[in-house]
Amino acid sequence: MDDKIRLAAGIAKQLQGLSYDDKRLAEIAAEVEVLNEAVRKAANQRLTFDDDPAAFASVLAKEAK
Amino acid sequence: MINDDLALRDLSEIADAIAAGRITSLQATEACLARIAVWQPRTNAFLRLNKEKALEQARVLDKELAAGKRRGPLHGVPMAHKDMYYRAGEISTGGSAIRRNWVAPVTSTVLQKLDAAGVVELGFLNMAEFAAGPTGHNVHHGHCRNPWDDKRVTGGSSSGSGASVAARMVYGALGSDTGGSIRLPASACGVVGMKATYGRVSRAGAVPRSWTLDHVGPLTRTVRDNARMLAVVAGHDLDDSTTSEKPVPDYEALLEGGVRGLRIGFALPEALVPIDAQIGAAMQAAADALGKLGATIVPATMPDFTDLYRSAEVIVKCEAASMHRPWMEADAPYANQVRTRTDAGYFIPATQYIDALRLRAHFVREFLAQAMDGVDAVLLPAIPFPVPTLEETDVEASGGPATLKMVARFTGLTRPFNTLGLPALSVPCGFDSNGAPIGLQLIGRPFDEALLYRIGHAYQGATDHHRKVPT
């Protein structure tokens, strides 16, 4: 069992109370890796300390026609 | 008028005829029921038909009108809705097996508004399980089938909404849209679908797919009908804190401005998703038609949406994982594709989820600055390829790489606008070589639904794609 599958198995069982077979854990680990990397990269490029999740609604309101 | 004539008329025309006393709500309801008797076996659009209740509602509404009381602009108009809008005391399945017999404790805000406007409720419509799926497949309640070709998909997740409006079984229907679920069935079935700005329509009392990305909206036969229906269901709601307090315009009154003087950005964003030549040609023809009407058509440059797509996946998977956890833990009977689309949400760190939310404001500013710089709206396809068959897209029966790739491409041009929260209107613009509809998509600035309706209405005034009816 490689490290990623072992980590995924630990998260599933110990944090979430769910169980998956190794094949599915490998698929999930690969999917999560892509998503995490993409968001981390996008966040590093764009976000500052003061970025607030609620700014989205404010931007829509400010940019409204 | 004979029954079928009535069923083929538009929502606005029927509503006005009822108001003027030229026809009754009972006649309109009977006309719809006659269409349903013919088309339900071919489409499986309805999950539950409440025939007697609808007829009784129609009689009551006719009596009210005779006594001088018109509830609102939809008085007496028969509709049905995606089976995810709660009505207190009635079953609401959400397209699932898990909630096959679940009874809703409250009535959704949008159904309350339609009740107040005088709508007759014929029943509830097929949908993808828990609104998770872009094709219209449903292993628990039977797949919904496209009225133009019953071997082809309707698009989803609002499958029954698209099919029932297209087959003239109802005059209008509510759908919901988390990644394209109003616009995809509207496009594939040849009807009009509006995903309004995030916060324009209340989500209270609707089955969630992703609280952050869910949008409620109408599917109708014409842009005018859609404008009338949105005006009824839109507005601030204390039961949904994300709704805007901005006043709701009289969209119908603003339809006739035309497109002369407007600048419309035109995009065939091959870099985002491959676009079939037939679809590209239909979009070009639509752009040309708008140009002839006086709009200035200019190229629009779409941003690279890769980061946005991934952020949207993080948001929807984390939120779906949270809401479905008790059933997932209990190994409840989900379709495989619903479970596998959710699993990753249990493994994504909270920091990534929060960052995905924080990124949304940046994505909106970037899109407005790039794609909408100097234009009033953007025109692009809704679905980038001809409507596929049920078999070609059946991920439960044959979830191979080619099938999964095609299904994923379905939302390539719709999902970004859920993350951005911008208004997006799908309008019929032609037919592919298989005889299935093609839909264009118009994107606007926040809360600029009125302009999208104005463009769509002008386009429908110059074309007749929306007048064609499946036979």
Interface residues (C-beta under 8 A of the other chain):
Chain A: A8 I11 A12 L15 Q16 G17 L18 Y20 R24 I28 A29 E31 V32 V34 L35 N36 A38 V39 R40 K41 A42 A43 R46 L47 D51 D52 P53 A55 F56 A57 S58 V59 L60 A61 E63 A64 K65
Chain B: T197 Y198 G199 T242 S244 K246 T306 D307 R310 S311 E313 V314 K317 R325 M328 E329 D343 A344 Y346 F347 I348 P349 Q352 I354 D355 A356 L357 R358 L359 R360 A361 H362 V364 R365 L368 G421 G444 R445 P446 F447 D448 L451
